[in-house]
Amino acid sequence: MLLWVSVCGHQCCNVCPSLPRFLSCSAYGKVWALAQGALEDLLQEESANQVPRPQKDQVLIFQTLATFYVKYVQILRSLEVAYDQIVHPQKRRVIRQVLDGVMGRVLELKNEMVELEFSEFHYYDDVLQDLKLTPEDIEIPVPKYFVSEKIKVLKEREKILAKILTQNGPRTPETKITMTKIMSLEEAIRVIQVSERARQGRLRAKFMKEIRQEEEKERKANVRWESSLDRDEAATRIQKVWLGYSQRKKTKKERLDEFLFLGMVPPAHHQEVSVTILHAQEIEKARSVVQEEHEAQYQQAVVSIKDTIREVEGPDIKESLQEQIRQWFIECRNATGKFPDYPDEDDGGSAVIFAEKTPEQVSDTQVTPFHATFCLFSLSEVWHVRDESANFIQRFDAELVKEEKRREVEEEIRVQVDELMRQELKNLKLAVDRDKGKKKKKKKGKKGKKKKKEKDLTADRTIESLFEELIREGLLVRPPAVRLSDFIGEFSYLGTTLRQADVEPMPSLSDVRQLMALHGVLPLGSQAVHEKAPLLKTLLLTGPSGVGKKMLVHALCTETGANLFNLSPANISGKYPGKSGLQMMLHMVFKVARQLQPSVVWIGETEKTFYKKVPKAEKEMEPKRLKKDLPKIVKSLKAEDRVLIVGTTRRPFDADLKPFCKVYKKIILVPRPDYSSRLVLWRHIILRHGGLITDLLDLSSVSKVSDGYTQTHILQAVQAVLTERRIQLLGRKPLSAIEFIGPLARQDPIFKEEEEAFKGAKLRLRERRRKKDC
């Protein structure tokens, strides 16, 4: 009943504005509880499946990893929804840490599958069938907090970017100037004569057509029709025709309604949105405002409560700690005959004295990075048993704040007490142990070699000034607002079946979208995930022209709020010349990228950086400027640097593969769309450009005919057909498949040989990696 009321909570809005919000939060609290329970069960199952001896059955190992992966993704989706919708600030902190842990575990499992099969693409259709799931259930979600929690910073950065671009003028590509051919007098007269004769011919044809129509009209007027039907028979015929027409129309409408109900036909794009859906969207927006209000109240309370505890309880805590440490001095003196050595601050100070385990025992109980996050279940259980019946508006819990801040105050006071007691212990040793001989000299340890720090070439400049300079030079650019969900593509339903038949399937666009979310969006969006997950510094997107490689780079920046730096050979040509200029440029780019992380450094046509031999036409551009410095830069990136170097190429075969693969160790092939993806693309693009899809438009045939064409080809064909005039005529003249054939035929498709070349290159890289690891 509670869940039903939360869904229909808008009925109570006039009674109590906070009631629907509370009920909605209770419903999302149930989502959190279910996800938490599923996570506990999954961890127990995962621990039970850890066999001490290595498994030899690769298929069984992959099935186990794939099943865990699918289940973790489901939990990730639930936790992301709960974190986005719950307004309680303390609950959100617990969910956030578990959410980051689950994201990291998903990446770990994905990395294990990659190392097992030496392939970035994996297919879970058989696992989905066993678990009774759909492909949408394993779509990697993009947490909204990646952008929402730093929206103010992003807006300020956008203002600076817009201001600088306005002052310096937008950088537009050079316009092509069409040269006018100079004609002689005879040529000009000939062109005019041809045009005039054509005009007169069209007029004559028009006049003759009008004359024929007039003659036909007069002929029909002269014919006398003699009616041979009486009124009753004529009325019967009219009724028969009308009843047949009306019944066919009714049957067609019923058939369409049935197809809509079964999901066999998509609803019309102009269909009005449900009032309930609009109301739910308004509540979601209002909930984000409530989250900000509750967070601000919580932050104020944290400061005030901590100050109160420090003032009221601080002296008692300090005295209690000192007494306990003095008692420890006496017990050690009685047991060993001498005073103990005081633990160093690096080892934990006096906290080690009161710990139940020694430092050695503690180090033996280390857990994996992301399994450590799941130890927060004890905190989660606090909320599951806590009575919040009186907390309708879901504000913070003051008692929990006191418990948390009391521990922080104790830690701060402990550090101060350690300094005092360390000196007190030193005085005791001097006073009591003076007659035992001279103090033992401390052995000086060997000093390790200090790593040479990288010289800061811009130590006298601020980040703001470097930021502005990079914008003016066109090295820091504004990416278009593109979502990862805009990269349309269908799921691959036969991947497992083809692999079992020893046939390597071409990846689908849905697989590419998933990989971008896993390898790009999740690590860049979360600092915790980036530091603990398998570290990825570079990523290469390769595929034919027009398949959406650049769009994926822009979507990566949009979903994570990352800066976009353009180090493509064509863009850096002529900028910062010379060796010193190149070093300065790279220093500025990566200094700003680290300071204002997350950041994406994009290198378009990256194969040119690794040319075996530079073509004569491109020697002036110096495309290989970054070849020597790029590996050094990649090596300098650390786990704390949320900086990803993304290269795109449509001709990887032109590059020297050894240094090329040394820089780009993660390679994603972006193929041309298959039939199912083309079917979805045609429908999406036509509706997006104002078209109407009726029974007269056979999208299945269009999708079949457009085999070999990319997303860009389909987009250009739709734009060519759906002009402003054509959209106005849609009511009288619906779209047909034949209209799109002409614009498609004027474009060059991706031939099968080119696609096979990409597929062959992928298999060669896979085999090379397998031999290297073996």
C-alpha positions in Angstrom: 0.0 0.0 0.0 2.9 2.4 0.8 4.5 1.9 -2.6 1.2 2.4 -4.3 0.6 5.6 -2.4 4.1 6.9 -3.3 3.4 6.4 -7.0 0.1 8.2 -6.7 1.4 10.7 -4.1 0.3 13.7 -6.2 -3.2 13.2 -5.0 -2.2 14.4 -1.5 -0.2 17.4 -2.6 -2.9 19.9 -1.4 -3.0 18.2 2.0 0.7 18.1 2.9 3.4 19.3 0.5 6.1 17.2 2.2 4.0 14.0 2.3 4.4 12.9 -1.3 8.1 13.6 -1.1 8.5 11.5 2.0 6.5 8.6 0.5 8.5 8.8 -2.7 11.7 8.7 -0.7 10.3 5.6 1.2 9.8 3.9 -2.2 13.3 4.7 -3.3 14.4 3.5 0.2 13.0 0.2 -0.7 14.9 0.2 -4.0 18.1 0.8 -1.9 17.2 -2.0 0.5 16.6 -4.5 -2.3 19.9 -3.5 -4.0 21.7 -3.8 -0.7 20.3 -7.2 -0.1 21.1 -8.4 -3.6 24.7 -7.1 -3.1 25.1 -9.0 0.1 23.9 -12.2 -1.5 26.1 -11.7 -4.5 29.2 -11.2 -2.3 28.5 -14.4 -0.5 28.0 -16.2 -3.8 31.2 -14.7 -5.2 33.2 -15.8 -2.1 31.7 -19.3 -2.3 32.8 -19.7 -6.0 36.4 -18.9 -5.3 38.1 -22.2 -5.9 41.6 -22.6 -4.5 42.9 -24.5 -7.6 43.0 -22.9 -11.0 40.2 -23.7 -13.5 41.1 -25.0 -16.9 37.6 -24.7 -18.5 37.7 -21.3 -20.1 34.1 -21.3 -21.1 33.0 -22.1 -17.5 35.2 -19.3 -16.2 33.8 -16.8 -18.7 30.2 -17.8 -17.8 30.9 -17.3 -14.1 32.4 -13.9 -14.7 29.7 -12.9 -17.1 26.9 -13.9 -14.7 28.6 -11.9 -11.9 29.0 -8.9 -14.2 25.3 -8.9 -15.3 24.2 -9.1 -11.6 26.5 -6.3 -10.5 25.3 -4.1 -13.4 21.7 -4.6 -12.2 22.7 -3.6 -8.7 24.5 -0.6 -10.1 21.4 0.6 -11.9 19.3 0.4 -8.7 21.9 2.2 -6.6 22.2 4.9 -9.1 18.5 5.6 -9.1 18.4 5.5 -5.3 21.3 7.9 -4.9 19.8 10.3 -7.5 16.3 10.4 -5.8 16.9 10.1 -2.1 17.1 13.5 -0.4 18.5 12.5 3.0 22.1 13.8 3.0 23.6 11.1 5.3 21.9 8.2 3.5 23.2 9.6 0.2 26.8 9.5 1.5 26.5 5.8 2.4 24.9 5.0 -1.0 27.5 7.0 -2.8 30.4 5.0 -1.3 28.7 1.7 -2.1 27.8 3.0 -5.6 31.5 3.8 -6.3 32.4 0.4 -5.0 30.0 -1.4 -7.3 31.2 0.6 -10.3 34.7 -0.4 -9.5 33.8 -4.1 -9.2 32.0 -3.9 -12.6 35.2 -2.6 -14.1 37.3 -5.3 -12.4 35.1 -8.0 -13.8 35.2 -6.5 -17.2 39.0 -6.4 -17.1 39.1 -10.0 -16.0 37.0 -11.0 -19.0 39.2 -9.0 -21.4 42.3 -10.8 -20.0 40.6 -14.1 -20.3 39.4 -13.8 -24.0 41.9 -11.1 -25.3 38.9 -9.1 -26.6 37.2 -6.0 -25.6 33.8 -7.2 -26.8 31.8 -9.7 -24.9 28.3 -11.1 -25.5 25.8 -12.0 -22.7 22.8 -13.1 -24.7 22.8 -16.6 -23.2 23.3 -15.2 -19.7 20.4 -12.8 -20.2 18.2 -15.7 -21.4 19.0 -17.7 -18.3 18.3 -14.8 -16.0 15.2 -13.8 -17.9 16.5 -10.3 -18.5 16.4 -7.9 -21.5 19.4 -6.0 -23.0 18.1 -2.8 -21.4 18.7 -4.4 -18.0 22.5 -4.4 -18.5 22.8 -1.0 -20.1 25.5 0.8 -18.1 23.9 3.9 -16.4 25.7 7.2 -16.4 25.3 8.6 -12.8 23.8 12.0 -12.9 26.0 13.3 -10.0 29.0 13.3 -12.3 27.8 16.6 -13.6 25.1 17.8 -11.2 27.4 18.0 -8.2 29.8 20.3 -10.0 27.3 22.2 -12.1 28.3 25.6 -10.6 32.0 25.1 -11.5 31.0 24.0 -15.0 28.8 27.1 -15.5 31.6 29.4 -14.4 34.1 27.7 -16.7 31.6 27.9 -19.6 31.2 31.7 -19.0 35.0 32.2 -19.2 35.1 30.1 -22.3 32.3 32.1 -24.0 33.8 35.4 -22.9 37.2 34.6 -24.4 35.7 33.3 -27.6 33.6 36.4 -27.9 36.6 38.7 -27.4 38.8 36.9 -29.9 36.1 36.0 -32.3 35.0 32.5 -33.1 37.4 30.3 -34.9 35.7 29.3 -38.1 37.2 27.0 -40.8 38.5 28.7 -43.9 35.7 29.2 -46.4 36.2 27.8 -49.9 36.3 30.5 -52.5 34.7 29.5 -55.7 36.6 31.0 -58.7 34.3 32.5 -61.4 35.3 31.3 -64.9 35.8 34.2 -67.3 33.9 33.6 -70.6 34.3 35.1 -74.0 31.5 37.0 -75.7 30.6 34.1 -78.0 30.4 31.6 -75.1 28.2 34.0 -73.1 25.8 34.4 -76.1 25.6 30.6 -76.5 24.7 30.1 -72.8 22.0 32.8 -73.0 20.6 31.2 -76.2 20.4 27.7 -74.6 18.7 29.1 -71.5 16.1 31.1 -73.6 15.3 28.2 -75.8 14.8 26.0 -72.8 12.5 28.6 -71.2 10.4 28.8 -74.4 10.2 25.0 -74.7 8.8 24.8 -71.1 6.2 27.5 -71.9 5.0 25.7 -75.1 4.7 22.5 -73.1 2.6 24.2 -70.5 0.3 25.8 -73.1 -0.2 22.5 -74.9 -1.1 20.8 -71.6 -3.7 23.5 -70.8 -5.2 23.2 -74.4 -5.6 19.4 -74.0 -7.2 19.8 -70.6 -9.8 22.3 -72.0 -10.6 19.9 -74.9 -11.1 17.1 -72.5 -13.4 19.2 -70.3 -15.5 20.2 -73.3 -15.8 16.6 -74.5 -17.1 15.5 -71.1 -19.6 18.4 -71.0 -21.1 17.4 -74.3 -21.8 13.8 -73.2 -25.4 13.3 -72.0 -25.8 10.8 -69.2 -29.1 9.0 -69.1 -29.8 7.6 -65.7 -31.0 4.0 -65.8 -31.3 3.6 -61.9 -34.2 4.5 -59.7 -33.6 6.3 -56.4 -33.8 3.3 -54.1 -31.2 1.3 -56.1 -28.9 4.4 -56.3 -29.2 4.9 -52.6 -28.4 1.2 -51.9 -25.2 1.5 -53.9 -24.1 4.6 -52.1 -24.8 3.0 -48.7 -22.8 -0.1 -49.7 -19.8 2.0 -50.7 -19.9 4.1 -47.6 -20.4 1.2 -45.2 -17.5 -0.6 -46.7 -15.3 2.5 -46.4 -16.2 3.2 -42.8 -15.8 -0.5 -41.8 -12.3 -0.7 -43.4 -11.3 2.5 -41.6 -12.6 1.2 -38.3 -10.8 -2.2 -38.7 -7.5 -0.4 -39.6 -7.7 1.7 -36.5 -8.4 -1.3 -34.3 -5.5 -3.1 -35.9 -3.2 -0.2 -35.2 -4.4 0.1 -31.6 -3.7 -3.6 -31.1 -0.2 -3.2 -32.5 0.5 -0.2 -30.3 -0.7 -2.2 -27.2 1.6 -5.2 -28.1 4.6 -2.8 -28.8 4.8 -3.9 -32.4 4.4 -0.3 -33.7 6.0 2.7 -32.0 3.6 5.5 -30.9 3.4 8.6 -33.1 6.1 11.2 -32.2 3.4 13.9 -31.9 1.5 12.0 -29.3 0.9 14.0 -26.1 2.9 13.1 -23.1 0.9 11.6 -20.2 0.0 14.0 -17.4 1.3 11.5 -14.9 4.7 11.4 -16.6 4.9 15.2 -16.6 4.0 15.3 -12.9 6.7 12.7 -12.1 9.3 14.8 -14.0 8.3 17.9 -12.0 8.7 15.9 -8.8 12.1 14.8 -9.8 13.2 18.4 -10.5 11.7 19.5 -7.1 13.6 16.7 -5.4 16.9 17.9 -6.7 16.2 21.3 -5.1 15.3 19.6 -1.8 18.6 17.7 -2.0 20.5 21.0 -2.2 18.6 22.5 0.7 19.1 19.5 2.9 22.8 19.3 2.0 23.3 22.9 2.9 21.6 22.4 6.3 23.7 19.3 6.9 27.0 21.2 6.2 26.0 24.0 8.6 25.1 21.4 11.3 28.3 19.6 10.9 30.4 22.7 11.6 28.3 23.8 14.6 28.0 20.3 16.2 31.7 19.7 15.8 32.5 23.1 17.4 30.2 22.3 20.3 31.7 18.9 20.9 35.2 20.3 20.8 34.3 23.0 23.4 32.1 20.9 25.7 33.7 17.4 25.6 37.2 18.2 24.4 38.8 18.7 27.8 37.3 15.5 29.2 38.5 13.5 26.1 42.0 15.0 26.4 42.2 14.1 30.1 40.9 10.6 29.5 43.4 9.9 26.8 46.3 11.1 28.9 45.3 8.9 31.8 45.1 5.9 29.6 48.5 6.5 28.0 50.1 7.0 31.4 48.6 3.7 32.6 50.1 2.1 29.5 53.5 3.5 30.5 53.3 2.0 33.9 52.0 -1.4 32.7 54.9 -1.7 30.2 57.4 -0.6 32.8 56.2 -3.3 35.3 56.1 -6.0 32.6 59.4 -5.4 30.8 61.4 -3.3 33.3 61.6 -0.3 31.0 59.5 2.3 29.4 58.2 1.5 25.9 58.9 3.3 22.7 56.1 5.6 21.7 54.5 4.7 18.3 55.3 7.1 15.4 52.6 9.2 13.9 53.0 7.4 10.6 52.1 4.1 12.4 49.0 5.5 13.9 50.4 7.1 17.1 48.5 6.2 20.3 45.7 4.7 18.3 47.9 1.6 17.9 48.1 1.2 21.7 44.3 0.9 22.0 43.7 -1.2 18.8 42.7 -4.8 19.3 45.2 -5.9 16.7 48.8 -5.2 16.1 49.9 -3.3 12.9 51.2 -6.7 11.6 47.8 -8.3 12.2 46.0 -5.4 10.6 48.2 -5.6 7.5 47.4 -9.3 7.1 43.6 -8.6 6.8 43.8 -6.4 3.8 41.0 -6.8 1.3 40.6 -6.0 -2.4 40.1 -2.3 -3.2 36.4 -2.4 -4.0 35.4 -5.2 -1.6 36.6 -2.8 1.2 33.9 -0.4 0.2 31.3 -3.1 0.8 32.3 -3.2 4.5 29.9 -0.3 4.9 27.0 -2.7 5.2 27.1 -2.0 9.0 26.4 1.6 8.2 23.6 0.6 5.9 22.0 -1.6 8.5 21.8 1.4 10.8 19.3 3.0 8.4 17.3 -0.2 7.9 16.5 -0.5 11.6 16.3 3.2 12.4 12.8 4.6 13.1 12.2 7.5 10.8 8.4 7.8 11.1 8.7 11.3 12.4 11.3 12.5 9.9 8.8 13.2 7.1 10.9 15.7 5.2 14.1 13.5 5.4 16.4 16.0 7.1 19.8 14.9 8.6 20.0 12.9 11.8 21.7 15.0 14.5 22.6 12.0 16.7 24.5 10.3 13.9 26.3 13.6 13.2 27.4 13.8 16.8 28.7 10.2 16.8 30.7 10.9 13.6 32.1 14.3 14.7 32.9 13.0 18.2 35.3 10.5 16.5 36.9 13.2 14.4 37.3 15.4 17.5 38.9 12.5 19.4 41.3 11.9 16.5 42.3 15.6 16.4 42.8 15.7 20.2 44.7 12.4 20.1 47.3 14.0 17.7 47.8 16.9 20.2 48.0 14.5 23.2 50.6 12.3 21.3 52.9 15.3 21.1 52.5 16.0 24.8 52.9 12.4 25.9 55.8 11.8 23.6 57.7 14.6 25.4 56.5 13.3 28.8 57.8 9.8 28.0 61.1 11.2 27.0 61.4 13.1 30.3 60.5 9.9 32.2 63.2 8.0 30.4 65.8 10.6 31.2 64.8 10.8 34.9 64.4 7.0 35.6 66.8 5.3 33.2 69.7 7.8 33.5 71.9 5.5 35.4 71.6 2.7 32.8 74.2 4.1 30.5 74.3 6.5 27.7 71.5 6.6 25.2 71.9 4.4 22.3 72.8 6.1 19.2 70.2 6.0 16.5 71.3 4.3 13.4 71.1 6.4 10.3 69.3 4.8 7.5 70.4 5.0 4.0 68.8 7.7 2.1 67.0 6.6 -1.0 67.5 8.3 -4.3 65.0 11.1 -4.7 63.2 11.2 -8.0 63.8 14.2 -10.0 60.8 16.4 -10.1 59.5 17.6 -13.4 60.4 21.3 -13.9 57.5 23.6 -13.9 57.9 25.8 -17.0 55.0 28.1 -16.0 55.6 28.4 -12.2 55.1 32.2 -12.4 51.7 31.9 -14.1 48.2 31.2 -12.8 46.0 28.4 -14.1 43.5 31.0 -15.2 46.0 32.6 -17.5 47.1 29.2 -19.0 43.4 28.3 -19.4 42.8 31.5 -21.4 45.8 31.1 -23.6 44.9 27.5 -24.5 41.4 28.7 -25.5 42.8 31.5 -27.7 45.2 29.1 -29.4 42.3 26.7 -30.1 43.9 23.9 -28.0 41.1 23.9 -25.5 37.7 23.7 -27.3 34.0 23.7 -26.4 32.5 20.2 -27.1 29.0 20.0 -28.4 26.4 18.9 -25.9 25.9 15.2 -26.9 24.7 12.4 -24.7 26.0 8.9 -24.8 22.4 7.7 -25.3 22.3 9.7 -28.6 24.7 7.2 -30.0 21.9 5.0 -31.3 22.5 1.3 -31.8 20.9 -2.1 -31.3 22.0 -5.0 -29.1 23.8 -8.0 -30.7 21.6 -11.0 -30.1 23.7 -13.7 -31.8 27.2 -12.9 -30.4 27.5 -16.0 -28.2 26.1 -18.3 -30.9 28.5 -17.1 -33.5 31.5 -17.4 -31.2 30.5 -21.0 -30.3 30.6 -21.7 -34.0 34.2 -20.2 -34.2 32.9 -17.1 -36.1 34.1 -13.7 -34.7 31.1 -11.4 -34.8 31.3 -7.8 -35.7 30.6 -5.7 -32.6 27.3 -3.8 -32.6 26.9 -0.1 -31.9 25.3 -1.0 -28.5 28.5 -2.8 -27.6 30.6 0.3 -28.5 28.3 2.5 -26.4 28.7 0.1 -23.4 32.5 0.1 -23.7 32.6 3.9 -23.8 30.6 4.0 -20.6 32.8 1.5 -18.9 36.3 2.6 -20.0 35.6 6.3 -20.4 32.6 7.7 -18.5 32.8 5.8 -15.2 36.5 6.3 -14.4 36.5 9.9 -15.5 33.3 10.7 -13.5 34.4 9.3 -10.1 37.8 9.9 -8.5 37.4 6.9 -6.2 36.7 4.6 -9.2 39.6 6.1 -11.2 42.1 5.6 -8.4 41.2 2.0 -7.6 39.9 0.5 -10.8 42.3 -0.9 -13.5 44.1 2.2 -14.7 43.4 3.3 -18.2 45.4 6.2 -19.6 44.7 6.0 -23.4 41.9 4.9 -25.6 41.8 4.5 -29.4 38.6 4.7 -31.4 39.0 3.2 -34.9 36.6 2.6 -37.7 35.4 3.9 -41.1 34.6 7.6 -41.6 31.1 8.7 -40.5 30.5 6.0 -37.8 30.5 8.5 -34.9 34.0 8.4 -33.4 34.1 12.1 -32.8 30.6 12.1 -31.4 31.7 9.5 -28.8 34.5 11.8 -27.7 32.0 14.7 -27.3 29.6 12.5 -25.4 32.4 11.5 -23.0 33.0 15.1 -22.2 29.3 15.9 -21.8 28.6 13.0 -19.5 31.5 13.7 -17.2 31.8 17.5 -17.4 35.4 17.1 -18.8 37.5 19.7 -20.6 38.4 18.9 -24.2 41.9 19.5 -25.5 42.5 19.1 -29.2 46.0 17.9 -30.0 45.2 16.7 -33.5 48.1 17.1 -36.0 46.1 19.5 -38.1 45.2 21.6 -35.1 48.7 22.0 -33.6 50.3 22.6 -37.0 52.2 25.9 -36.9 51.5 26.5 -33.2 54.4 26.7 -30.6 57.1 25.9 -33.2 60.4 24.3 -32.4 61.3 21.8 -29.7 61.0 24.3 -26.8 57.7 25.5 -28.1 56.4 21.9 -28.3 57.5 21.2 -24.7 55.8 24.4 -23.5 52.6 23.5 -25.3 52.4 20.0 -23.9 53.4 21.3 -20.4 50.5 23.8 -20.5 48.0 21.4 -21.8 48.6 18.7 -19.2 49.1 21.1 -16.4 45.7 22.6 -17.0 44.2 19.1 -17.7 45.4 17.9 -14.3 44.4 21.0 -12.3 40.9 21.2 -13.9 40.3 17.4 -14.1 38.5 15.5 -15.4 40.0 16.2 -18.9 40.0 14.5 -22.3 42.9 15.1 -24.6 41.7 14.3 -28.1 44.1 13.4 -31.0 42.2 13.2 -34.2 43.7 11.3 -37.2 46.2 10.0 -34.7 47.7 7.5 -37.2 49.5 10.6 -38.7 51.4 11.0 -35.5 52.9 7.5 -36.1 53.4 7.6 -39.8 56.0 5.2 -41.2 56.7 7.7 -43.9 55.1 11.2 -44.1 53.5 11.9 -47.5 55.0 14.9 -49.4 51.7 16.8 -49.2 51.7 16.7 -45.4 55.4 17.3 -44.6 54.8 21.0 -44.0 52.2 20.1 -41.3 54.7 18.1 -39.3 52.3 15.4 -38.2 54.9 13.4 -36.2 55.6 16.2 -33.7 54.1 14.3 -30.8 55.6 10.9 -31.6 58.6 11.0 -29.2 56.9 12.9 -26.4 53.6 11.1 -26.3 54.9 7.9 -24.6 56.6 10.0 -22.0 53.4 11.9 -21.2 51.4 8.6 -21.0 54.0 7.3 -18.5 53.8 10.4 -16.3 50.0 10.1 -15.8 49.1 8.7 -12.4 46.1 7.1 -10.9 45.1 10.4 -9.2 45.1 12.2 -12.6 41.7 11.9 -14.2 43.1 12.6 -17.7 42.3 10.3 -20.6 44.1 10.6 -24.0 41.6 9.5 -26.7 42.8 9.0 -30.3 40.5 8.5 -33.3 41.6 7.1 -36.7 40.0 5.8 -39.9 43.3 4.5 -41.3 45.2 2.7 -38.5 47.0 0.7 -41.3 49.1 3.8 -42.1 50.7 3.9 -38.7 53.8 2.1 -37.5 52.1 -0.5 -35.3 54.8 -1.1 -32.7 54.9 2.5 -31.2 51.2 2.9 -32.1 50.1 0.0 -30.0 52.6 0.9 -27.2 50.7 4.2 -26.7 47.1 2.9 -27.3 46.7 -0.3 -25.4 42.9 -0.2 -25.3 41.5 -0.2 -28.9 37.7 0.0 -29.7 36.5 -0.8 -33.2 33.5 1.3 -34.2 31.8 -0.6 -37.1 29.2 0.6 -39.6 25.7 -0.1 -38.3 24.1 -3.6 -38.9 20.6 -4.1 -40.1 18.9 -3.8 -36.6 20.9 -0.6 -35.8 20.0 0.9 -39.2 16.3 0.2 -38.6 16.5 2.1 -35.3 18.6 4.8 -36.8 16.2 5.5 -39.7 13.2 5.7 -37.4 15.1 8.0 -34.9 16.6 10.4 -37.4 13.4 10.8 -39.5 11.3 11.6 -36.4 14.0 13.9 -35.0 13.9 16.0 -38.3 10.1 16.4 -38.3 9.1 13.4 -40.4 6.1 11.2 -40.0 6.3 7.4 -40.2 3.3 5.8 -41.8 2.5 2.4 -43.4 3.5 3.8 -46.7 7.1 4.1 -45.5 8.7 0.7 -45.5 11.6 1.2 -43.1 12.6 -2.5 -43.2 13.3 -2.2 -47.0 15.1 1.1 -46.6 17.3 -0.4 -43.8 18.1 -3.4 -46.1 18.9 -1.2 -49.1 21.2 1.1 -47.0 23.5 -1.8 -46.1 27.1 -0.4 -46.1 26.1 3.2 -45.3 27.0 4.8 -42.0 25.1 7.1 -39.6 26.4 10.2 -41.4 25.1 8.9 -44.7 21.7 8.2 -43.3 21.6 11.6 -41.6 22.5 13.4 -44.8 19.9 11.5 -46.8 17.2 12.4 -44.3 18.2 16.1 -44.3 18.2 16.1 -48.1 14.6 14.7 -48.2 13.0 16.4 -45.2 13.2 20.0 -46.4 10.9 22.7 -44.9 8.6 22.4 -48.0 8.5 18.6 -47.8 7.6 18.7 -44.1 4.6 21.0 -44.9 3.3 18.4 -47.4 3.5 15.4 -45.1 -0.2 15.6 -44.3 -1.2 15.2 -48.0 1.8 13.3 -49.3 3.3 10.8 -46.7 6.9 9.7 -47.0 7.9 6.8 -49.1 11.0 4.6 -49.2 11.9 5.6 -52.8 12.5 9.2 -51.7 15.6 8.2 -49.7 17.2 6.1 -52.4 18.4 9.0 -54.5 20.2 10.9 -51.8 21.8 7.6 -50.6 23.0 6.6 -54.1 24.8 9.9 -54.5 27.1 9.0 -51.5 29.9 6.4 -51.4 29.2 3.5 -49.0 31.6 1.6 -46.9 32.5 -1.4 -49.0 32.9 -4.9 -47.5 36.6 -5.0 -48.2 37.3 -2.0 -46.0 35.2 -3.4 -43.2 37.1 -6.8 -43.5 40.4 -4.9 -43.3 39.3 -3.4 -39.9 38.1 -6.8 -38.7 41.4 -8.4 -39.8 43.4 -5.7 -38.0 41.4 -6.3 -34.8 42.0 -10.1 -35.0 45.7 -9.5 -35.6 46.0 -7.2 -32.6 44.1 -9.8 -30.5 46.4 -12.6 -31.6 49.4 -10.4 -30.9 48.2 -9.6 -27.4 47.5 -13.3 -26.8 51.0 -14.3 -27.7 52.5 -11.5 -25.6 50.6 -12.6 -22.5 51.5 -16.2 -23.1 
